[in-house]
Amino acid sequence: MSLTDVSYRKNIKSPLNYIGGKQRILGQILPLFPANINCFVDLFTGGCNVGINANAKKIICNDNLSYLIDMYKLFKDNELQETIQHIENRITEFELSLTNEDGYKKLRTHYNQHKNPLDLFVLIAFSFNHQIRFNNSHEFNNPFGKDRSCFNATMKANLGHFIHKLKDRNIAFTCHNFEAFDFSELTEKDFVYCDPPYLITTGTYNDGKRGFTGWNESEEKKLLQILDNLHKNNIKFALSNVLEHKGKSNDLLKKWLNQHQSYHVSYIEMDYANANYQTLVRDKNASVEVLIMNYEPNKKFETLSLFSDTSIHYQTN
């Protein structure tokens, strides 16, 4: 397939294997977003799976990881073939392969010295599980993905689709911590989507050990307050999160929902097709993911008691 002759798919897949990415559930959450959005804000854009596929006149993709945002900006500004050529030149220069760990480490050292955003993408392509991980000195430190990771034809095609879509949409990239983002210009026609690190799950993106802000109860409370403020200003929002995960309960989130009975909750099916909430709560290892909205989407909702002291609305399938 020619990279200059890309046939657009309904949903574009990010070229990044971002932990917590929403690619596999886009078909469930995108239909729940409001119609006729003027400005769509993806506050924790991560792998950009939601932002790149949002339907809005303007899209703002924000993340506090500056190196990630720099990479997206270069994807948008560079010609596609220039980006591909840089990637392939680096692969040749450092003799990158499924087995050459030494070449990978040399490129990693080179990137940490010069911070070229496209070199970061090459590193991600050959790193363990294609993950993005930095230490407290902001040095990329993800290990080599021996016999597993490389810049293959699928990743190349995904990158081509992604960059074409970036250039075709009115997308801007910003780099702010979520609480520093300026919401003052938003109106009732705008929409804020939040996919923060999940409080009761673990991951390199929320451990606070990368030299970037970690995620804890204090951060979660700040975000929930921001969402309440948006609601008071008649600005629609949706929040992705989990109520239960491997025996843990997000009691902070449940309490917040109990205090805001007007918010709606759509239950997201993950790896448990045809399961219902009652079945899931009996499975102590289940992860119950939800989309919380301060508006009623164009779906049928019923009321279900999810925990002892409250009732919330959930989407019926």
N, C-alpha and C positions, 0 to 999 in steps of 0.2 A: 504494500500500500504506500502510495506517495504521501509524504507529509504535507505537500502543498495542495493535495486534493482530498481533504478530509471530509467525510460525510458525517454530519452531526448526529449524535445519538440523543435520545430524549434526555437522559441524565449523563452528565460528564463525570468521569471518575478522576479524582485527584491522582497525580503521579506519585504522591507521598503516601506511605503506609502509616498514617498518623494514628497513634493510640487513641481510642475513643471516637474515631471518625464515624460519621453518620451515613456513609455510602449505602450500606445494606438496608437502612430503614428510611431512605429518602421517599420511597413510595408511600410510606405511612405518615410522615410528618409534613411534607410539602403540601398535600391537599388540605391540611388543616390550617395553613397560613391564610391570612386575609387576602381578598382579591383587591386589585387596583392599588397596590402599594406604591407610594411615591419614592421614599427613601428606605431601603432595607439595610439595617445595621446588623452585621454578624459580629457580635462583640468579642467572642473567643473563636476566631476563625480557624485556628489549627490547620488541618489539612485542606480547608477551603471547600469541602464537599458540599456544604449547604450554600455558602455564598455564591459559588460559581453557578449553581443551579436555581438560585432565587429568581422569582419573576417580579421585577420592579423597575421603575424608570432609572433609579440610581442605586448602586450597591456600595456600601462601605464595609470592607473587611478589616477587622482590627485584631491585633494580637500583641501581647507584651514581649514576645520573643523577636527582637529586632532583626536577628539574622534570617529568620523565616520571612519577615516582611520584606527585607532587602531582596531576597530571592524572588518573591512574587513580583516585585516592582521591575526587576530586570527581565523576568519572563514577559511582562507586558510591554516593556519598552524596546527590547531587542527584536530583531527579525528572527523568526523561528529557525531558519537555517543557520544563522549565526550562533544561536544557542546550541543547536545540535552539533555543529562543528566544534564548538569549544569542548563539549562533553566527549566527543570521539577523539579529539586531540589529546585530552588529558588521559583517556584510557590508553592510548598508544604511548604517550610520554612516560607514564608510570607503569606500563605493562600490567595493567589491571586485569584480573581474571578471577575465576571462582576459587583459585588456589594460591594466588600470589599475595600473601599477607604482608610481606615486606614492602611491596609497591603501595599497598593501601596505607600502611603506616607512614610512608614517605609523603604521600599526598595529604594525609591528615596533618602532619607537621607543617607542610607548606600552607595548608589552609589556615591553620591556627596562627601562622605568622602574617598572612596577607589578607585573610577574610574575604576572598572573592566569592560572592554569592553563588555563582555557577559551580565553583569547586565544591561548595557544600552539597549541592545536589548530586554531584558525582560520588562524593563520600557516602551519602545516604543510599545511593544505588547499590554500593558494595558493602554496606555495613550490616551488622547482625539485625535481622528482621526489618531492615530498611528504616531503623528508628533514628530519631533526632535526640541526642543527649549531650549536654554540656556540663562541665564541672564548675566549681565556684569561681574559677579564673576565666570563665567564658571560653574555655577551650573545648572543642568538639572531642568527645572521648568514647564514642560508641565503638565497640570492638568490631573486628573484621567478621563478615558473614561467610566464612569458609564453606565451600561446596553448596551454598544456599543463595547468595545474593549477587546480582550483577545487573548491568544495564541491558536488559533483554528486549526483544521485539515488543512485548506487551507493554513494558514501561515506556518505551519509545513512542508507541502509538498513543498511550494515555497522555503523555506529555504533549504530543502534537494536538490532540483534541482539546486539552486544557488550555494551551496557549492560544489556539484559534478562538476559543470561547472568551478568554480574557480580552483579546483585542476587539472582539465583536460586541462586548458589553460595556456599559458605563460603570466601571468598577474602579474604586479608589482604595488604596491600602493605607492604613494608619497604624502607628505603633504607640499604644498607650496602655497602662494598667487600666483595668476596667473602671475603677473608681475615678480615674482622671479623664475619662472620655467625656467630651462636651455634648450633653444631650439638649442643651438650651435651644438649639435651632430646630429641633424636631417638632412636628405638628401631628394633628390627629390622623393625617394621611400617611404617616410613617409607621415603621414597625421595627421592633428590636428583638432579635433572636439571640438567646444565650445558651451556650453549651460549655459551661465551666468544668473544671476538674471536679470529679465527684468526691464528696466528702468521705464516703464510707468505702471507697475503692482505693487501690494503690496503683501508683505509676510514677515514672520518672518525671512526668509533667507537673505533679502536685506535691512532691516531697520536699520542696524548698531547698534542695541541695545542688541546684544548678547555677547559683548566682542570680536566679530570678525569683520573683515572689512565689512562695509556696501556697498551698491551699489548706485552710483550717476553718474552725468554726467562726472565727472573727471575720475571715474573708467571705464566708457564706452569708453571714448576717448582713454585711455591707451590701452584698449583691441583692439580697431579698429586700432591703430597704430601698435600693435604687429602683427595683421593679415596682414597689409600692408607690414610689414617687412618680414613676411613669404612668401608673394607673390613675393617680390623682390628676394628672395632666391630660387624661384621655388619650394616652399613647398606648397602642396595643403592643403586647409582648408575648413571647413564648419562651419557656424555660425547659430545657432537657435536663433530666436528673434521674436518680434512682431512689426508690423508697426502701427497698430491701436489697441486700447483696451478701451472699455467703454467710447468712446468719446474723448479719449486722442490720440495724434499723437506723434510718436517718430521722431521728426523733425531732431534730431542729426543723427539718422541712415539713414533717407531719404537723407539728405545732403551728407552723406558719399557715399551712393549708386550713387547719382548723379555725384559724382566726380570719380567714378570707374565704368564706363559704361561696362567694360569688365566682371564684376562680374555677375554671374547668380543667379536668385532668383526663388526658387520653392515655390509656394503657398501650404500650408498645410491645408487639410480639417480637421476640428475639429468636432464640433457638428452640422455642417450645410451642410450635404451631398447634393451634386448636386448644391450647390450655386456657384456663380461666384463672382469675385471681385467687379464688378459693383453693384451687389445686396448687397454685404457686406458694401460698403461705404455708402449706403443709410441707413443702420442700424447703428445708432450712438452707440449702445451697443455692436456691433460686435467686436470680437477679431481676427485680421488678423495675423496669425502666418506664418512665412516663414523660409526657409532654404537658406542661402546665401553662394554661392560657388565661388571660384576663378578659377574654371575649368568648362568645359562643360561635364556634365555627359551623360551617354548613354540613354538619354531621348529626346523627341522632345520638343523644346522650340520655343516660339513665343515672339514677343515684344508687351508689353502692357503698356500704359501710366497709371501709378498708382497715380501719383500726378502731379500737373500743370507744374512743371519745369523739369521733367525728364521722361525717359522711361527705364524700366528694363525688363529683361527676366524672364518669368515665365513658369512653367511646365504645359503643356497641358495634360489633362487626357484622 
